[in-house]
Amino acid sequence: MMITQPRRVSAISLAQYVDRCMSPHYYHGIAAYSVRFESTVTSHTQITYATEGILLRMLIDAMKGDEEAINAIHKYTVFMIDEVHEKTLNSYIILFLLCMFKGAKILICSATAETETLKRYVQQLGKSAAALHVHGKTFPVKEVYYEDLYPSAPAELNSSFFGPESILERCVLVVQYLIDRHAHASLDSTTATGSYLIFLPGKQEIRTAISLLNMTERNKQRDGSTYKLLLLKCYSGLPDDSIQLLFDAPPPGTIKIIFATNAAETSITIPDVTIVVDSGYCKQMMFDTETGYYRLITKRISKDQAVQRKGRAGRVQKGTVYRVYTRTIYASLEAHIKPEILRCDLSSSTLVLLTAGFRIEDSLFLDRPPVAAMEAAYRYLYSLGAISNSMSPTSTGIHLSRIPEDPRLGSVLLEAASRGILTPCAKIAAALSVLQNEHSLLSTAATESPGQQEITFRGSQGDHLLLLKILNAYAELKEDRTIREEWAKRHRLREQKVIEALQLADKYIGLLTTLTEVPNAPKSSCDWVLTNATSEILLPFIKAGLYNVLRRNSSGPNVTYSRLSKEDNSEDILIHPSSCLKNSTNRFIICETILSTTALYAYICSPVSAKVLTALFPHMLEVHQSHPRKCSIKY
């Protein structure tokens, strides 16, 4: 059977746990995992834990008639879609496609699933369905709300007091209260207390919380405290060695505290967790189809999520959940999480469905995608040359669908391969992929307190070439663990991210070499301006990111930018402080992402000239005759 998981960390940890449990009775390797570019599956494997993208790729290839994929599908007698309450876009498409296969047995699982809705949906697709409630072994979990901890101040416990601005302070106070209460009562030289799992909205809040606790505990150590804290992080994209630390028992006299995003809400069972601290918030990425911006918002969790977080404390022993909000707030939470299909960019999903013979607007999903989001996806795919006027996939689109990346990065890799510059572009693309929403290979300390040690990796050529420079410098070091660790520390780089990017780049290169019919890039008239205007390495990124080309606004106290696709300077986009162009005044720049947080920020930026833009896009851009150094989109 194959069991899907929404996250890589869940697929790996569950496969390893199940294999350990079953090995004494069967053989090692009976359970294995398959994630992007990595698999432990063998011919003896009976249970495969896979990320949703793995099964989706298998189903799409099978729909296209790929014999190997069809055989792989028929190898499994049961497909189990786990954690369906998370309502990911991939899980929606997988469920739709699996129902197209005759004979496929499907299990749809979650502790908080909308059972009747799912049952009606599967029946609508022609499958018989039955609901089965499995009463697994659980342990009691005591619920403690904020008013239970601080009963003397009821007047302060209003909705504004529990806003996202003060959530970090409240959570750290609760954790310190628990440490002080448990430390002297339950720690001695041979015993360790149960571990804590702290749910915070995002990675930045996790780093800040750990920093605050470290500072507090250093002061306590000076006062004679003998216990120690083991502070760990848990979020999507965590390196394998860091994942294992989550499950290891702490040394005697140590309290293990895990700070997690909603990645730890489901599928991960950490046996020694007895205390959960729930902030009541999560971060959610929203795609605005009207503006083209991504908005990273901090929002209240749903009741489903609150129940899942509570359950982390009662998996193998009794526990307690401390909700850092009131009973009234809990009662007001939405029942279920908002489906991803209603709030994300649909371009990648639209393309893979087209290559399998389905139009996204005609496909029957649990929730219908917004019309504006579908239209935006088609426009973007057309701009990449992935679909024709009739919305059929082109040869470029078919190649893009085989690359397990966003169509934009896939387009970069295809263009780079056709120009003979795949290796450097693959490294930059890999760095962008592993960074996700972090935007810099520099450590948090380096970005928050820049100093002399990071000057080596600064420059005016932009962030794309900066990423390449870092990866090349690391790769050229002697293969000595100590030397590389010291080098990364000296330059305040996140070494694990550098290693992941280099490994991913090699996999990109291997994949692209198997695509023997990579489309040839047309001869561009911009070749003659390359040496003076920009590096050729940037051309694939510029070509794939036309709608993220920004022009400098002509007025205002600060240097701001607007997208070139806007007729007037109607936007005030700032270059994010993490960029090496943060103090730049370039007329034109290209960025990877425009994200709306406290302001509009452009991330991963590089300069580009008007000449290069008009040479690359002569059918869309024109040079102003009165201002030859300016250009705009032809409307």
N, C-alpha and C positions, 0 to 999 in steps of 0.2 A: 504494500500500500504506500501511497504518497500522502504526506501531511504537509500542508502549506502553513507558513508563518509570515506575518507581516514584516518581520525584521530579521536581519542576519544573525544578530546576537541570540535571538530565540531559537532559530533553526539549529544553530551549532550547539548551544547549551542543552537543548532537549535531546538531540541525537546522542550526545555524549552521555547524558544521564540515563537514558533508556538502554543504551548499549551496556553501560556498567551494570544496570539492574538485571539484564537478561543474559549477560555473558556466562555467569556460573551455570546456567541451565542449558545454554545453547553454545554459541561460539562468538568470539570477538568479531565485531563488524556486522552483526545482524541488523543493527540500526546505524544509519549513516546520514550525512547531510550533503546537500547540494545548494551552493550559493553562487553568486556571480563570480566566474572565473576560478572557482574552487569546489572540489567535490571529493568526498571519501567513499563514494558508492562503489561497490565491487559486484561481481557476479553472484556473490553469496548474500548480498544485502536484501533483507525482507521488508524493512521499514525505512523509507527515505523521508527525512525532514528537509523541505525545500522552501526557499523564499518564493513569494508569489510570482515574481518575475520569471523564475525558472520554469514553472508549470505553464505560465502564459506563453512563453516563447515556444515551448513544446506543442501547445495546442494550436498556435498560429501556424507553425510549420506543418503540422498535420493537416490543417485545413487547406493548405496550399498544395497538398499531395506529396509531401516529403516522406518517402518510405521509411527512413530511419526514425523520424518523429512518430509516424503511425505505429511502428513496431514498439517504440518506447511507451506510447500511450497504452497499447494493448498488453504491455508487460504488467501493468498495475490493474488489479481487480477492484480496488477501492481507492477513491480520492477523498481526502478529508480536508475541508476548508475550515481551518481553526481561527478562532478569534474574529468571527464574522461580525460581531458587534462594532468593530472598528470602522466598518463600512469604507474600506479602501477602494480606490478605483480599480485596481488590479483584481481584487476579489469579486467585484461586480462583473468584470469581463470574463473572468475564469468561470464563474457560475453559469453565465449565459452560454459560453462555448461548450462547457462540459455537458450541458443539457442537449446539445446538438449531437453528441455521440451516443449511438445506440449501445446499450449494455453496460454503460459506465455506472457504477454504484457510487453515490455521492453522500458523504456525511458532512453536514453543516453544523458546526459546533461553536458554542459560546455559553458561558454561565449567565449571560445577560442578553441573549438573543431575543429578537422580536419573532417568536415562534410562529404565530399564526400568519403574519405577513410573509415570512419566508415560505411557509407551506403553500400558501395560495400562489405565490410567484412560481415555484417549481411546478405546480400543477398546471399553471397557465402555459408553461413551456412544454407540456406534454408528458411530464414525468409523474409517476405515482409517488406520493409522499406520506410519511407518518412522523409524528412527533414522539420522541423518546426522552424521558427525563431520567437521567442517571444520578442517583443520590450517592455521590462519592463521599469518602470519609473526610470530614472537615472537623476543625477544632473551634471551640468558642472564641470569639474576638470581642472584647469589651470596647464599646464606643465612648470616647471622651470628647466632649465639645469644649470650645474655648471658654464658655461661661462656667464650665465645671472647674477649670483651672483657675479662673479669676472671678469668683462669684461676688467679690466686693465692689466691682465697678460696672454694674449693669447699665448705667447711663451712657457709657462710652461704646457699648456694643451695638452701634447702629451700622447701616450698610456702608456709609462712607468710611468708617473706621476700618473696614475690611477690604478696602480698595487695593488694586495691584501695586500701588506705590509703596505700601508699607508691609507687603506680604513677607519680604525677606527678613525684615527686623523681627516680625512676630514669630516666624519659624525658628530663627536662631535662638530666640528667647526660650521657646518651648524645648528645643534640643538641650540648651544649657540647663534648664530646670530638670530634665530627665537625667542628664549626666550627673548633676549634683545629687539627685535623689538616689540614684542607683550605685554610684561609684563606691562609696564607702560601705554600703550594705552588702554588695554582692561580689566585690573583687578581692581576691587574695592571691597568693602565689601559685595556686593550682587551678583556679576556677575563672572562667570568663563568663560575663553576662551575655544575654541574648543580644543580637545585633539590631541596629536601627536602620530603617529604610525611610528616607526623607524625600518626599515628592515635591519638586520645585518646577517652575514653569519652563526654564531653559538652561542652556549651558552656562551663560553668563552669570545667572543667579547661583548656579552650583559653584562656580569658581569663587564668587564673592563670599558665599556662605562658608566655604572651606577656609578662605583667608581670614574671615572674622573669627571662626572657631579656633584656628591656629593661634591667632593673636591672644585670645582670651586664655587658652590653655597654657601658653608660654608664661603668662602672668601667674597662673595657678601653680605651675611647676616651681616657680621661685618661692611660692608660699609653702612648699613642702608636699604637694600632692604626689602620690606615687603611681597612680594609674596612668595608662597611655591611651591615646586615641589612634585608631587606624581609619583615616578618612579616604573613602573611595568614591569614584564617579561611575555613573551608569547612564549611557545614552546611545543612540543609534550611531553606528560607525566606530564603536569602541574597538581598539586592537585586541587580538586574540589573547595576548598575555594579560591584558587588563581584565578581560572577561573572566579568566580563571581565578583571579584574585577575589572576585565577588563571592565565589563559592568556597574558598578556603577558610578554614576556621582560624580565628585570630589567636595570637599567642596568649598564654595566661596573663592576667592582669591588664588586658587590653579590651577596649570597647570598639567594636567595628561599626562604623557609621557610613552608610551608603547614600550618597546624594544622587537622585535619579530624576530624569524627565519621565514623561508618560511611556517611554520605551520599556519601563519595568512594571507597567500595570498588568501585563498579561504574559503568560507563557514562561516566565522565569520564576523558578522556585528556589529560593535561597534558604536552606534548611534552618539556619540559626537565627533568622529574623523573627523577633517576637514583638517588635514595636514598629509601627508605621506612623509617620507624621505626614499628614496630608494638608498641603497649602491651600487646596481647593482651586488651584489655577493651572492652566497649561498654556503653551504657545501654539498658535495655529497659523499656518501660511494661507493667505487668501489671495487669489488672482483676480484682479479687477480687469474685466474684459474691455471696459470703456477707456481706461487710461493705459492699460498694458503694464501697470505696476503690480508688484507683489507687496502685500501688506502683511507684516508679521505682527500679529496681535496677541496680547495676553488676555485670556478670557476665562470665565468660570468653566469648570469641568461639568459634565453631565452626571446625572445620578448613576448611570451605568458605570462611568469611570470611577466615581466614589466607591461603588460596591467592589469594583475590581481592585482598587487600591487597598481597601479594607481587607480583602481576601489574601493579600500577600503576607499578612501576619498570622494567618491561621492555616497554613498549608500542612505543616507537620507537627505543630504543637499549638497550644493556646497562646493568644497574644492580645495586644491592645492597639487600637487605632486612635491617635490624637488628631482630631479634625480642628484645624486652626481657623475655624469659623463657627457660626452659631447654628443651632437647630433650625431657626427660622430661615437662614440662608440655605441650608440643606433642602428644606421643603420647597424652596423656590427654584431649585436647579431644574434645567430641562431634563426630560426623561432620557433622551438618547443623544448621541453625538451627531453633528451635522455631517451627512455623507460627503466624502471627498469629491465625488463627481459633481457636486453643486458649487465647489469653491476652488477648483484647480484648473491649470492650463491643460487643455485636452488634446494638444497637437500630437504628442507621442502616441496616445491611445487611438486617436483618429487614424493615424498612419498605419499602425499595425492591424487595425480592423479592416482598412481598405485593402491591404495586401492579402488578407484572408478572405476577401470577397464580401465584406459587410460595410455598410454605411452606418456611421455612428447614430445618425438621426433616425434610422430605421430599425436599429437594434433595440430589443426589449430588455431594459435593465430594471433593477429594483426601483430606481429613481430616474426620471428623465433628465438628461443634461440641459442646462439653460441654452436657449437658441443663440444668444449672444456669444456664449463660450464656444459653441460649435462653429459659428461663422468665423470667429477669431482664429480658431485652429486651422480652418481651411485656408484663410488668407495667409497665415504664417507659412504653412506647408507649400503653398503656391510660390511664395517669395523665395523659398529655398530650392525651388525646382523639383520638389518631391511629388507634386501632383500636376496634372494637366488642367486645361480649361474645363474639361468634362469631369474633373475631380477623380480621375483614375490615377493610380500610382504610376509614376514614370520609372525608368531604369534607375535613376538616382534614388527615388523613393523606396524602391525594392531593396537597394543596397543599404539605405539608412535603416530600414526595418530590421536588418540583420545585425545591426550594431546595438548592443544593450546599453544605450545611452540616450539622452535627450536628443531630438533631431538636430538641434543646433550644434552640439559637440560632434555628433555623427557627421554632419555636413562639413565641419572643420577637418575631420580626419580624412574624409573622402577627397576633399580639395587638396589637402596637404599631400596625400598619396599621389594624386595626379600631377602635382608640381614637383615631386621628388624631394619633398621636405617633410616626410612623415615623422621621422625620429624626433626632431625638436618640437614639432606641433603636438605629437602624441604625449610628450612629457608635460607640456603646458596644459593640454586637455585633461591629462590624468591628475595633475595638481588641482585643477578646477573641480574635478569630480570628487576627490577625496576631501577637499576642504568643505564641500557642501555650503553651509551658510556661515562659515567662519572667516573666509575672505583673506586670510594671511597665514603664511607658514611660520611667522614669528610667534614666539610664545606670548602668552597673555601679559607677562611682566614686561616684555619688550615693547608691546604696543601701548601699554599704559604708562610706562616711564622710559621713553626712548633715551638712549645714551650713546656713548662712543662705540660700544661693541657692535651695534647694528649698522654702522656707516658702510661697511663692506657691501651690504646688500641694499643700497639705496641708489637712485639714479633718475635721470630725466627721460629714459626710454620707455617707461611705463611698467605696469605691474605684470603684464604677460611675460616680457623678457626678463623681469626680475625673478619670476618663478623658475624660468628656464635656467637662469644663472645659478640659483640656489641648488637645483637638482644636479646640474652638471658639476658644480664644485664638490658636492657630497660624493657623487659617483666616482670622481677622480681621486678621492682619498684612498690611502692604503686600506685594504680589507682587514682592519684590526678594530675589534670592538671598542677598546679603550680610546684609541685615537679618534674614532668617529663620534663617540659619546662626548668626549672633551671638546671636539670641534663644534658640535651642535650646541653644547652648553655655552661655549665662548661667544657664539654668534646669536645665542638666545633663540634657537630654532626648535620647533617641535619635531624631533628626530623621527618619531614613529610615522608622522604624516609624510615626511620626506621619503621614507622607505616605502610606504604604501603607494605613493605616487610613482616612484621608479618601477615598482613591480607591476602596477597597473599599466604603465606606459609600454612595458614589454608585452603585455597581453594584448593591448591595442594593436601594436605592430604585428604580432602574430596573427591576429584576427584579420587585419586589413590585407595581409599577404595572401590569405585564402580567398579573398574576393578578387578573383582573377580578372573580372571585367569591370574594373574601376573606371567610371566615365572619365574621358579625357577633358581637361580644362581647356576652354577656348583660349587662343592667344589673346592676351590683354594688352591694350595700348599703354598700360601703366608701367610696363617693364622699364621704360626709359627714365622714369622718375624714381625708381626704387632706391638707388644709391643715395639720393639726396633727400628723399621724403620719408621713407619708412623702411623697416626691415622686411624682407620678403616673407619672413616667418609669420608676420602679422597678417598677411593678406587673407589667408583662409578665415581668420577670426573676423576681419572686417567684412568680408563678403558674406559670411553667415549671420552677421549682426547688424544689418542695415538699419533696422528699427531701433537699435540701441546706439546709434551715432548721435552725439550731442554737439550742439554749437553753443559757444559762449554768448551769454546775454550782454547787451551793449550798455546796460545801466544797472545801478544798484550799488549799495555800499560794499557788498561782498561779491566775490566771483561766483556766479551761478550759471547754470546751463539749462537749455531746453532741448528736447529731441528735435532732430532735423525734420521729422515728419510733421511738426507743428508749423502752421503758416506764420504764427506770430510768436514772440517770446512770452508764452503764457505759463511757463513753468519755472520754478526756482529749484533746480536740482543741484545739490552740493556734492562735491567729491568727498567720499568718506575719509575720515582721518587715518584709516588703516592704509590708504593708498599712498604710493610714493609720489603721486601727482597732487597731493593734498593742497600744496601751495602754488599749483600751476595756474597759468593764464593762457593755456593753449586755446586757439580758436575752435578746433574740433578735437573731440576725443571719442573713443569707443569704449563702452563698458559692458560687462557681462550681465549685470543685474541692476535694476532700479528698484529699491526697496523703500517702502514708506514705513517709518517708525516714528520717532519724534519729529523728523523732517524727511524730505525726499533726498535719498542718498544714492549715488552711483558707486558701485563696487567693482573692483578689478578694472582699472582704467589704463588706457594707453593713448598717446597722441596720434593723430592721423591728419594728413594734409588734404586740402581741397582738391588738389590735382589728382591724388590717388582715388579719392571718392568719386570724382566725375569720370575717371578712366575706368574704374571698376563697374560703375552703374550708369553708363551713358544713356540708357533708355529711361532712367528714372530721375537722374540729377542733371542740373544745368548750371553752368558758371554764369554769374551775373556779369553782363558786358561792362557795366559801369564800375563794378567791383570784382576784378578777376580773381581775387583771393577768397571770394565767397561763393557758396553754392547752396542750392536748395532743391527739394523734391519737386518734380513736375506734377502739378495737380491737374 
